[in-house]
Amino acid sequence: MIYTNFREIDKAGRIVISKDIRRHLNINAGDVLQINADDGQIIIKKAEPKCVFCNTPENLTEFSGKHICAGCLQKLRGE
């Protein structure tokens, strides 16, 4: 199903993403969104978690709200 909304940008440059779309995409308060602009389009998508040190999206462990990959975690442990 395709969800379409028309929203006005407020004076602060904000838009509201409807509850239907947020629910469909599992977007919750505090989630990070990636915003890209290209060829007259704005693309907004939920950002993938990445390692805070090397930016890999693979083999992540969450610690205090940050993500650390297995490789960087081993380096931190001195292994």
Helices and strands as residue ranges (DSSP letters): H 19-24, E 33-38, E 41-46, E 60-63, E 66-69, H 70-77
